[in-house]
Amino acid sequence: MPNCQYIHKLHHTSSFYIFNTTKSIAISVESPPFHIIASMAPVTSEHGYDRLSEVKKFDESKIGVKGLVDSGVTTIPSFFHQPPENLPGPKPKNQPKLTVPVIDLSAERSTVVEEIRRSASTLGFFQIVNHSIPTTLIDSVLNGLKSFFEQPTEYKMQFYHREAGKGAAYSTNFDLYQSKAASWRDTLQVRMAPVEPDWDAVPEMCRAALKEWDKAAVGLAEELMSILCQGLGVKSDRLKELSFLEARVDASHYYPRCPQPDLTVGLTAHTDPGALTVLVQNEVGGLLQVKCGDDWADVEAVPGAVVINIGDLLQMMSNDEYKSVEHRVLANPVEDYIGRFFRKELDGKTLTNFYRIDNKTG
């Protein structure tokens, strides 16, 4: 079980939030698989409910989850109803609050290396403050994305598609046709590398900020990889040598207010397939959660902070020293939530022991 007590000990460093009290967004670089609609057979319940037909009708409308909310729905469509095992359920009374460490990147290097090593080895998540990404840039990119997601449906429709590598792709759930149930979110994805996107195909209101964000996030990711290498006792540029930032997808998730948050989620529990995720979120707190033993720790929103989590690839390469941990996003009962992620995409390389880091040879 992760050392959750350690999580509390790091809370002396700075304050905690980075969500938005008015709307809810999240941002990252990731590589969700894109699927072919025709590969899924119709799913019809004993009551005659044809899920595929309903999903297809919703998808072809191109209105997204935000469009449903704007239309005034008071109940969510059945294909958003999650099975009980995916729902959080009531919190036990008197349960101690678990939160994710906040680490000051400007502290003495040896202290930073040790705190990040311990966080990456236990919870697999941590937040950093006093980093290299300006707060003004974080605000700019979140505001630009908020502006896009709140545009009229007619405007957003031109970006709605499920084709990988085609400029900006706006859609609801990359696995909409394959999952047992849809999650209550919309996403804007831009494939940043190895081929630079057609910027004219990216929404104008967030185009410049996304371009700046990608450069800044790459710089921060390289610094963190150096620190993580030091924590493993290997050459500080070992991860950079393996070209983990050559293939990147920028994913911006938008979680609108949900009229029935007890029936669905914003994002089901999962681990990230890549090496490292760099995340900023607006100030709606308590939605992003990380698995800690049998419990879930809230990733509280800290103004100006960046959330970091270890992916499956880095866990494998570190010989399981660093942990890729399950996390989820709850459905938003009050205000819209935005989160933005930057992640190294899985680009077709085989994940074999060849890529494991050997701290004896560096």
N, C-alpha and C positions, 0 to 999 in steps of 0.2 A: 504493500500500500504506500502511496506517496507520503512523504513526510509533511503532512498538512500543518503541523505545528510550526515548521520552518517558514511557511507562508506568512504567518503572522509576524514573525520576527523582522521581516524586511520592511514593514510598513512605516518605519521611521523616515523613509525617503520620500518626501514630497506628497502632494495631493493626488487625487485619483481620477478624474473623469474626462471623457472625450466623446460624449454623445450630444444630442441637441434636444432641448426641452420642447421644441416645437415640431421637429420632424426627426426621422430615424433612418440613417444611412450607414453602410459599412463598405470599405474598399480593400482590394487585394489583388495580387497577380496569381492566377491559378490556371489549371488546364482541365476543365471539365470535358468529358467525352461528349461528342455530338452524335446523335443517333438518327437512324432512318425510321420515319413514322410507320412505313409499311411493314416493318418487322414485328409489330405487335398485333396479336390476335385480339378480337373484341372480347371484353370481359363483361359478361351479363350476369347479374345476380338473380337469385330465385324470385325476386320481385320484378324482374324484367328491366332492371336498370342497366343500360349499356354505357359503361364508363368510357370506353374509347370514343363513342359517338359524342358524348358530352365534352370530353377533353378536346376533341378535334374542333368542335363548334367554338369552344372558348379560345383555343389557340388561333384559329383562323379569323376570329374577330379582331385580334391584335390589340385588345384594350388593356391587357395585363391586369394584375391584381389591383393596381391603383385605379384602373378604369371601373372595376367592380365597386370599389369604395366610393368613387365619385358618383356612381349611379345611385347610391343610397341604399345598397343592400344591407339588410339587417340579419340575414342568415347566410352562411357561406355555402357554396355549392358542395354537393356530396363528395366529389373527387378530391376535395381538400381535407376531408375527415381522416385524421391519422388513426392507425390502430392503437389500442391502449398502451402497448409497450413503447410507443414513441412519444407518449405524452408525459409531462413532468409529474403530474399528480400534486396533491397538497403537500406543503412543507411540514415536516414534523415539528411539533411545538418545542420550544426551548433548544432547538438545534443551534450550535455555535455557528456564527457566520464565517464562512471560508472565503477568502479573497486572494487574488493573484499578486505576487510580489511586485513592487515598484522599485526599480533600480536606477540610481543616479549615474549616468554614463560619464559625468565629468569628475567623478570621484577618483581616488588613486587607482591606477591601472590594476594592480594586484588585487585590490578589493573588488573591482568590477569583474575581473576574470573569475574570481571565486564565487561571487554572488550569482553570476550568469551560469557558471558551471553547475552550481547546486540547484538552481531553478530548472535548468534544462534537464538535469538528471533525475528530478523528482516529479514536478508537475508538468514539465514540457512547455509551460507558458510563463511569460513574465512581461511586465511593462517597463519601458525605459523613458526617462526624462532627461533634459539637458543633452539632447542628441543633436545631430547635424541638420535635421529637417526643420526649417523655420515654421513657427506657429502660423505666420501669415500664409504660407503655402498650404498648410493643412486646412486652414479656414477657406482658402480660395478654392481648393479642389472639392471640398465638401459642399460649399455654396454653389459651385458650378454644377455639381451632380444633382443637388437638391433642385436647382432650377430646371435641369433636364427632366427629372422624374415628375415634376409638377407642371410640365408643359401640357397643353391640351392633347388628348388622345390622338387627334388627327395629325399632329406634328410628329409624335413618337412613332406612329405606324410606319413611317418610311424607314425606320431603323430596325423594325421587328422582323427577325429571321433567325434561323438555326444553322446557318452555314459557317463552318469554321474558317477563320482566316480572311473573312470578307469585311474589312474595315471594322466598324463598330456593330456589335450584335446585341440588340435589345430583345429580351424574351422573359417568359415566366418559367423557371425551372428547366435546366438543361436536360433533365431526365423526366420531363413531364409525361412522356408516353410510356416510360418503363417502370416508374416507381409505383408502389402500391397506393400511395396517396401523394398529392401535390402539397408543397409547402407554400406558406403565405408570404411570397416575396416576388419582386421583379429584379432583373439583373441587366446591367450594361457591361459588355465585355469588349475589350480592345486587345488584340494580339500585338504585343510590342516588339517581340524579337523571336526568331533571328531576323525576320524581314520587317522593316519599319512599316507601320500601317499607312494606308492612304488617309492622310489627315483631313482631306476634304470630305471624307465619308464619316468623320467623327462629329458628333453634335457640337455646334459652334460655341455654345455657352460653357462647355467644359473642356474644349480642345486644348487651349494654351496651358491650362492648369494641369491637365493629364500629362502633357509633354514634360512639364517641369517636375511633376511628381515622380515620373518614371526615373528621371536622372537622379533625383534626390534619394529615392528608395533604393536604387542600385548602389549608390555610394554608402548608404547606411548598412545595407545587407552585406557588402564587402567588409565593412568594419566589424560587424557582428560575427561574420564567419572567421575572421582573424582571431577574435576573442574566443570563440568556441574551439578553434584549433588549439589555442594556448591551454584551454581547460582540459584538452585531451592529451597535452604533452607532445604535440607534433608541430611541424613547421607552421608558422602563422599564415602562410599563403597556400597551404595544402588544398583547402577547399576551392580556393580561387583557381588553382591549377586545373581542377576538374571541370571548369566551365559551367558552374551551376546557374549562372545568370544569363546564359546565351539564349535560352528559350523562355520567354515570359508572356504571360497573359494577365492583363489588368482587369479585375472583376470588381464591379461596384454593385453591392446588394442593397435594395431598398425594401424595407419592411413596413408597409402601410398599417395604419390602425386596423385591428381585426375585431369585427363585431361579436365573434364567438371564439375567443382565444383559448378556451378550454378544450376545443375540438381539433386544433391544428397546431403547427409549429412554424417558426420562420425558417429553420434549417434543422433537419434531423441530425441526431448524434452521428459523428463521423470523425475520422482522422484525415489529415491532408496528405496526399500522395507524394508531394515534392520534398525539397530539402528544408526550406525556411519560408515562413509567411510573415510579412510585415503588414500590420493592420492599423488603420486609424478609423475611429468611429465618432459619431456626433454624441450629444450629451444626454440621450435617453438611456439611462442606466438599467442594469439588472436583466438584460435580455441575453447577452452572450454569457454562456456558462461553460466551465471546464470540469471534466470528471476528476474527482479526487477520492480514490478508494471507492466506497459505496455512495459517496455524496457528490454534490455539484458545487463548485466554487464560482461565485459571480466575478466577472471581469468588469470591475467598476470603471466608469468613465472618468479619466483624469485629464484635466485641461492640458493640451499640448503634448500628451504622452503618446507613445506608439506601442502597440501590443505586438509581441513576437511569439510565434509558436514553432516548435520543431515538427517537421514532417516525417513521413515514413522512410523516405530515402536517407535522411540524415540519421535517423535511429539505426537503420541497417548499417550505414557506413561507419558509425561510431561503435559498432559491435554492441549495440543496445545500451551504451553508456548514457546517451541522450534519449529522451522518451517522446514519442509521438502519441499524444493523448487525445481521447475522444472529447469533442466539444459540440455544442449545439446553440441554436438561437431560439428563444421562446417567441411565441406569437405576441405581437404588440397590442396590449389592450387599450392604450391611451393615445399616444402620439406616434407619428411615423418615425422610423429609425433607419439611419443610413450607415453602412459600414463599407470601407474600401480596403481591398487587399492587394498586396504585391507578392507574387509567388513564382518560384521557378517551376516551369511546366515540365511534365513528363514528356520528353520529346522522342520516344521510341527506343531509348537506350535500354538494354537489358539490365535488370537489377541483379547482379551476381556478386559473389564474394570478391571479385576482382576490384570492386569499388570500395571495399571496406578500408578504413584507415588503420594502419598498423602503427601504434605509437612506439614501436621498437625501431622502425625504419624511418618514421616521419613521412 
